[in-house]
């Protein structure tokens, strides 16, 4: 019972102190004045950290929202920059391609021959890693036939090996199976130009020991095989060697076209003569026949 008594005594003592202070405050008013001054200080002490915390939280949230918006804007600018770079690269490639195509359109085919353009869409690598054949984007549907000559602006590339429905395979000039009858541009010495593989010199065979041929001379297609028209530039002589045990000169030449860098080629086709008209014969005005040469 000692515990309840102490509690009751404490409550009575506190009530006495309170009533005493209350009575004294009613008479003097000192407690009200004291609370007015100390209350402001206490409220300031309590509110100032709260305001600081509120400012920090608000500032952090504002900076976070700003940074999120800034990151989104930065990502958008990066995407736009990448798109502009891609568009610039495409425009540059188109400009270069347009220049190449303009030059191709200026090609003048030999007489009684026509030409059409084709795009190189692939290369086939040989066993040693060298170029063997290449594929163009035209086939039988575009009247491409086997053995059609394939040329570039600089010279002969090869001939059509197989024509598919929409694509065709080109046998390159440098292929070991390639054979082209040629003559020298200056001295008109004939020979058979054979490929030795991409990256190797071409071999000009069957050139007589007494034939005249110069280093650096341009070799042209002779037209004897019937595959290539006469006069197309094919290769350039780089080395000539005479042998005491052979009836022919040993002649090396380099191709005029680097097939690895080609993107477009030209396909040559014979112009079909009209019925009753000889191939290559010029037509008269308004369909009138042309008189034969006297």
C-alpha positions as CSV (number, residue, x, y, z in Angstrom):
1,X,0.0,0.0,0.0
2,X,3.0,2.2,0.2
3,X,3.1,2.7,-3.5
4,X,-0.4,4.2,-3.9
5,X,0.1,6.5,-1.0
6,X,3.3,7.9,-2.5
7,X,1.5,8.5,-5.8
8,X,-1.4,10.1,-4.0
9,X,1.0,12.3,-2.0
10,X,2.8,13.3,-5.3
11,X,-0.4,14.2,-7.0
12,X,-1.6,16.3,-4.1
13,X,1.8,18.1,-4.0
14,X,1.7,18.8,-7.7
15,X,-1.8,20.1,-7.4
16,X,-0.8,22.3,-4.6
17,X,2.2,23.7,-6.6
18,X,0.0,24.3,-9.6
19,X,-2.8,26.1,-7.6
20,X,-0.1,28.2,-5.9
21,X,1.5,29.2,-9.2
22,X,-1.9,29.8,-10.7
23,X,-3.0,32.0,-7.9
24,X,0.3,33.9,-8.0
25,X,0.1,34.3,-11.8
26,X,-3.4,35.8,-11.4
27,X,-2.1,38.4,-9.1
28,X,1.2,39.3,-10.8
29,X,1.0,38.0,-14.4
30,X,4.7,37.1,-14.4
31,X,4.2,33.5,-15.7
32,X,2.3,34.8,-18.7
33,X,5.0,37.2,-19.6
34,X,7.7,34.5,-19.1
35,X,5.9,32.0,-21.3
36,X,5.4,34.6,-24.1
37,X,9.2,35.2,-24.3
38,X,10.4,31.6,-23.7
39,X,7.7,30.2,-26.0
40,X,9.0,32.1,-29.0
41,X,12.5,30.8,-28.4
42,X,11.3,27.3,-28.0
43,X,9.2,27.5,-31.1
44,X,12.1,28.9,-33.0
45,X,14.4,26.1,-31.8
46,X,11.8,23.5,-32.9
47,X,10.7,25.1,-36.2
48,X,14.1,26.1,-37.6
49,X,15.5,22.5,-38.0
50,X,12.1,21.5,-39.4
51,X,12.3,24.3,-42.0
52,X,15.9,23.4,-42.9
53,X,14.8,19.8,-43.4
54,X,11.8,20.9,-45.5
55,X,14.1,23.1,-47.6
56,X,16.6,20.3,-48.2
57,X,13.9,17.8,-49.1
58,X,12.2,20.3,-51.5
59,X,15.6,21.2,-53.0
60,X,16.6,17.6,-53.5
61,X,13.2,16.8,-55.1
62,X,13.5,19.9,-57.4
63,X,17.1,18.9,-58.4
64,X,16.0,15.3,-59.0
65,X,13.1,16.3,-61.2
66,X,15.4,18.8,-63.1
67,X,18.1,16.1,-63.6
68,X,15.5,13.6,-64.8
69,X,14.3,16.1,-67.3
70,X,17.8,17.1,-68.3
71,X,18.7,13.4,-68.8
72,X,15.7,12.9,-71.0
73,X,16.5,16.0,-73.0
74,X,20.1,14.8,-73.3
75,X,19.0,11.3,-74.5
76,X,16.7,12.9,-77.1
77,X,19.6,15.2,-78.3
78,X,21.9,12.1,-78.6
79,X,19.3,10.3,-80.6
80,X,18.8,13.3,-82.9
81,X,22.5,13.6,-83.3
82,X,22.9,10.0,-84.2
83,X,20.1,10.2,-86.7
84,X,21.7,13.3,-88.3
85,X,25.0,11.5,-88.5
86,X,23.3,8.5,-90.2
87,X,21.5,10.8,-92.6
88,X,24.7,12.6,-93.4
89,X,26.5,9.4,-94.1
90,X,23.7,8.2,-96.3
91,X,23.6,11.5,-98.2
92,X,27.4,11.3,-98.7
93,X,27.2,7.7,-99.9
94,X,24.4,8.7,-102.3
95,X,26.4,11.7,-103.6
96,X,29.4,9.4,-104.3
97,X,27.2,6.8,-105.9
98,X,25.5,9.5,-108.1
99,X,29.0,10.6,-109.3
100,X,29.9,7.0,-110.2
101,X,26.5,6.3,-111.9
102,X,26.9,9.5,-113.9
103,X,30.3,8.3,-115.2
104,X,28.8,4.9,-116.0
105,X,26.1,6.5,-118.0
106,X,28.8,8.2,-120.1
107,X,30.2,4.8,-121.2
108,X,30.2,4.4,-125.0
109,X,29.8,0.7,-126.0
110,X,31.5,-0.7,-129.1
111,X,29.6,-0.8,-132.3
112,X,26.7,-3.3,-132.5
113,X,26.9,-3.7,-128.7
114,X,24.6,-2.3,-126.0
115,X,25.2,-2.1,-122.2
116,X,23.2,-2.1,-119.0
117,X,24.2,-1.4,-115.5
118,X,24.3,-3.9,-112.6
119,X,25.1,-3.7,-108.9
120,X,27.7,-6.0,-107.3
121,X,25.9,-7.7,-104.3
122,X,28.6,-10.2,-103.2
123,X,32.0,-11.7,-103.7
124,X,32.9,-15.4,-103.4
125,X,36.2,-16.2,-101.7
126,X,38.4,-19.0,-103.1
127,X,40.1,-21.7,-101.0
128,X,43.1,-19.4,-100.4
129,X,41.0,-16.5,-99.3
130,X,41.3,-14.7,-102.7
131,X,38.4,-13.5,-104.8
132,X,37.1,-16.2,-107.0
133,X,33.8,-14.9,-108.5
134,X,31.3,-12.1,-107.7
135,X,27.6,-11.9,-108.0
136,X,25.5,-9.1,-109.6
137,X,21.9,-8.3,-109.2
138,X,20.7,-9.1,-112.7
139,X,19.8,-12.4,-114.2
140,X,17.8,-14.1,-116.9
141,X,14.8,-12.0,-116.1
142,X,16.7,-9.0,-117.3
143,X,18.0,-10.8,-120.5
144,X,21.4,-11.7,-118.9
145,X,22.9,-14.7,-120.6
146,X,26.0,-16.8,-120.0
147,X,29.3,-15.4,-121.4
148,X,28.1,-11.8,-121.5
149,X,31.1,-9.5,-121.1
150,X,31.3,-7.6,-117.8
151,X,33.3,-4.4,-117.8
152,X,34.0,-1.3,-115.8
153,X,35.0,2.2,-116.9
154,X,38.7,1.2,-116.6
155,X,38.5,-2.1,-118.4
156,X,37.4,-5.7,-118.6
157,X,36.2,-7.3,-115.3
158,X,35.3,-10.8,-116.7
159,X,32.3,-12.5,-118.1
160,X,29.0,-14.1,-116.9
161,X,29.7,-17.6,-115.8
162,X,26.1,-18.5,-114.7
163,X,23.0,-16.5,-115.1
164,X,20.2,-17.2,-112.6
165,X,16.7,-15.9,-112.5
166,X,17.5,-12.7,-110.6
167,X,21.2,-12.8,-110.1
168,X,24.3,-13.9,-112.0
169,X,27.8,-15.1,-111.2
170,X,30.7,-13.4,-112.9
171,X,34.0,-15.2,-113.7
172,X,36.7,-12.7,-113.0
173,X,39.5,-11.8,-115.3
174,X,42.0,-12.9,-112.6
175,X,40.5,-16.4,-112.2
176,X,42.7,-19.2,-113.4
177,X,39.9,-20.4,-115.7
178,X,39.7,-17.1,-117.5
179,X,41.0,-16.9,-121.0
180,X,40.9,-13.7,-123.2
181,X,42.4,-13.2,-126.7
182,X,44.2,-9.9,-126.7
183,X,46.5,-7.8,-128.9
184,X,48.9,-5.0,-128.1
185,X,47.5,-1.5,-128.6
186,X,50.7,-0.2,-130.1
187,X,52.5,-3.2,-131.8
188,X,49.3,-5.3,-132.4
189,X,51.1,-8.5,-131.2
190,X,48.4,-11.2,-130.4
191,X,48.4,-13.5,-127.4
192,X,46.1,-15.3,-124.9
193,X,45.7,-13.6,-121.5
194,X,45.3,-16.0,-118.6
195,X,44.4,-15.4,-115.0
196,X,46.6,-16.6,-112.1
197,X,44.4,-15.8,-109.2
198,X,43.4,-12.6,-107.5
199,X,46.5,-10.6,-106.4
200,X,48.8,-12.3,-109.0
201,X,50.0,-11.1,-112.3
202,X,48.2,-12.2,-115.4
203,X,50.1,-14.3,-117.9
204,X,50.2,-13.5,-121.6
205,X,50.8,-16.8,-123.4
206,X,51.6,-17.8,-127.0
207,X,53.5,-14.6,-127.9
208,X,56.1,-15.4,-130.6
209,X,59.8,-14.8,-129.8
210,X,60.1,-12.4,-132.7
211,X,56.9,-10.5,-131.8
212,X,57.3,-6.9,-130.8
213,X,55.8,-5.9,-127.4
214,X,56.8,-3.2,-125.0
215,X,56.6,-3.0,-121.2
216,X,53.8,-0.7,-120.2
217,X,51.9,-1.4,-123.4
218,X,48.1,-1.6,-123.1
219,X,46.5,-4.9,-124.1
220,X,43.1,-4.8,-125.8
221,X,40.6,-7.5,-126.5
222,X,41.0,-8.8,-130.0
223,X,37.5,-10.1,-130.5
224,X,38.7,-13.4,-131.9
225,X,36.9,-15.6,-129.3
226,X,33.6,-14.0,-130.1
227,X,32.8,-13.4,-126.4
228,X,34.3,-9.9,-126.0
229,X,34.0,-7.1,-128.5
230,X,37.2,-5.9,-130.1
231,X,39.1,-3.0,-128.6
232,X,38.2,-3.2,-124.9
233,X,41.1,-2.4,-122.5
234,X,42.0,-5.5,-120.5
235,X,45.5,-5.2,-118.9
236,X,48.9,-3.5,-119.1
237,X,52.2,-5.3,-119.7
238,X,54.5,-5.2,-116.7
239,X,57.3,-7.7,-117.5
240,X,58.8,-9.4,-120.6
241,X,61.3,-12.2,-120.5
242,X,62.9,-14.1,-123.4
243,X,63.8,-17.8,-123.1
244,X,66.3,-19.9,-125.0
245,X,64.3,-23.1,-124.6
246,X,60.8,-21.8,-125.5
247,X,59.3,-20.6,-128.7
248,X,57.3,-18.0,-126.9
249,X,57.9,-14.9,-124.8
250,X,57.1,-14.9,-121.1
251,X,55.0,-11.9,-120.6
252,X,53.3,-10.7,-117.4
253,X,50.5,-8.1,-117.2
254,X,48.4,-6.5,-114.5
255,X,44.6,-6.0,-114.8
256,X,43.3,-2.5,-115.1
257,X,40.4,-3.0,-112.7
258,X,40.6,-3.8,-109.0
259,X,37.5,-6.0,-108.8
260,X,37.5,-5.9,-104.9
261,X,36.5,-2.2,-104.9
262,X,33.7,-2.4,-107.5
263,X,30.2,-1.6,-106.6
264,X,28.7,-1.3,-110.1
265,X,29.6,-2.9,-113.4
266,X,28.3,-2.8,-117.0
267,X,27.0,-5.8,-118.9
268,X,27.5,-5.8,-122.6
269,X,25.1,-7.5,-125.0
270,X,25.0,-7.7,-128.8
271,X,22.4,-5.6,-130.5
272,X,19.9,-7.8,-132.3
273,X,19.7,-7.0,-136.0
274,X,16.4,-6.3,-137.6
275,X,15.0,-9.0,-140.0
276,X,16.6,-8.5,-143.4
277,X,19.3,-6.2,-142.0
278,X,22.9,-7.3,-141.6
279,X,24.4,-6.8,-138.1
280,X,26.1,-3.5,-137.8
281,X,24.6,-2.1,-141.0
282,X,23.5,1.5,-140.5
283,X,19.8,2.3,-141.1
284,X,18.7,4.8,-143.7
285,X,16.6,7.9,-143.0
286,X,13.0,7.2,-142.3
287,X,13.5,3.4,-142.8
288,X,15.0,3.7,-146.4
289,X,17.8,1.2,-147.1
290,X,21.3,2.5,-147.3
291,X,23.2,2.0,-150.5
292,X,26.1,-0.3,-150.4
293,X,29.7,1.2,-150.5
294,X,31.0,1.3,-154.0
